[in-house]
């Protein structure tokens, strides 16, 4: 009969087993540890020595003499151990690990140099990684969708259409979805705009089919996506998904947002998911912040499935093995059947188009707008990285000269030159890798700011001056991280190879003596001066670019726009299908707000200045002339602050047969005649006759716009889309924003933007130039700081090497000012060479700025002069401290150094 152990016995048994297990594991690990292998080697060598000693004792030698003879016969024990260690295991890995450990210890001994080096590399690599992330987002991976190469966008065009149209009848989408064999799935989406939701401002909404997210291959960041079950008529609780930006703006990023409701046109929608960051529809320049199923179309009114544009966009995912041509042929057959039964109005010979998602028109437009600024930023961060490399190369060169005695000792003890070079390169790569990792981490930390930065660079502004943040995937991916890692390793090799090679080439005797002039002389440190000149040249390029963009920004701000942006507010609406009286009543409601001086309405905010296709033919001076035509309510010019030169303003909207022209119109077509009372024809000769009743001063809405003839006519009896409501205030317009926002939100119409001030509208027209100027000024300031460090480090080393020479000069009668001038003047030689080199490079490379400049030449002498003076002053300041230290050298102390 067995007795079961009690609780304490079990505990003791468990502890004993765990001790046995730990002991066994420790022994197994020890079998493969370096110490265990060294112990075995020592035992084996000792066994050989004991055998030899016993052999000599048997031959009649005394024990002490036998041990000595055995050691002589066996050879150098330490050399045999080193030879054995080199052959066992992975010699290269062991040597690299040893180099890394030694590099850590060396860098830890010089914290000042290490901190400067790491910060410099982090700035250079971090800036490069941030720009690479933006380039990747715009040109390689703009959408956060699965396998975008399989997605195809469907659109159509006609013989008389200048640009393709993306809108289809909803019935066409259903037919294509149910009958296609070339697409794995086909989805439909259509965007709409609504008044502000609560205090969040205007929100863009998109109707999507139930398979929209499934087709694109997108999962919700929180919750779930809209499914086919949600897209069924008669659902008791309509659902919605919101974008990441709206989730953070309206709900503070609260994970408990699921299940909450938002009111859209007095209808509650339950939030079931949050879209992933970087996705808000397939139009990156017009993100959709709320997505609801097509079954909830009642929020937009009755959906006519046969109406063209009831499905704004169709996207399909190809089946595996199906080509675009096969899919186009099948979809084209379906499209022709749709056109035969329901032809689009005014379209001649419509035909279907299928294109890659990368050719989405708005994405192409985004790439065109951002290519120049992103290329400029890429050039800037490349220059910054070169400055960092040149700076660190100079510092490492000076540091290597300070370690001459250490390196000479290692060479004298038998270390090969290749071994020394490998050790020094390991230190450089270690610096680069640690700094690069910190830089990549900083770039990742600032990733949430990149969409706003890209928005500014793209100039993505609406008619009301608003800048909706781009919906684009800026998350770093493997290609970006790989490119950043390669740049990090390349930088480490670039700034480490020359100092490593030069530091390993020594004359041992004077180096071991460590004399002050060992290998010295006034002009011996040529590579160090070359690195300083390279830094200055790259900095010269940056400063010239920053100066040109600052001049451009100042010139744009100084351009007279012809209207008064101060104390001005406006908002753009879409009163589609409403009478013109609705707009007049809206203006009357705004005029009734206390503090409003004047209010009016127009088609565009001020002057759109579109291309030739946007102009109307005006019958004037006996022929048709293409001219911009604007439709406005009375008091438009008073509200915008445009000066009325001759005649009068409109007295009423609708049927008044009058027209108002600007000064350019008069000077171009009616020169030498009194324009008041002249008759012009709208829409060609003879056209609809209009009598000129007034002349206004020239005005523009964009500083780069060219003055063009303008004709203003009264606002029509039927509201036009879009329409801008504007008002002029007696005081600060921002104080009236809440009241105006409430009025606009109560209008029975769609909103195209939030309430905007005139100053914001004016400043939005040169926001890209302002941002580029700010970025280049920031990079230029950092470059100046790095140059200061480089010049200071080089001169500090030079002064230390020339201590005895300076002492001898002072002993022979040199004054302190002479010594200061000697040191500063020597540094300015490298600076002058760098300025000249940078000027030559600037003449060749600043052409990339030509499309961005305004009112300034790329060879502007004032900008070049200011950049050169800044660099000279910076160099003089950096050189003054070591020069002042040199001037305080005690001659007797310096001479005793020899």
Helices and strands as residue ranges (DSSP letters): H 7-31, H 34-58, H 63-74, H 77-87, H 91-109, H 111-135, I 136-140, G 148-150, E 151-157, H 170-179, E 183-194, E 203-208, H 212-216, E 222-223, E 239-242, H 244-251, G 255-257, E 261-264, E 267-274, E 290-293, G 294-300, E 313-318, H 324-341, E 351-356, G 357-359, H 361-402, H 404-412, H 417-445, H 447-458, H 478-503, H 508-513, H 526-558, E 568-574, H 580-591, E 596-602, G 612-614, E 616-620, E 623-632, H 636-640, E 644-647, E 658-662, H 663-669, E 679-682, E 688-696, E 710-714, E 721-729, G 733-736, H 737-745, E 750-751, E 756-757, H 758-764, H 767-801, H 803-811, H 816-845, G 846-849, H 861-887, H 891-895
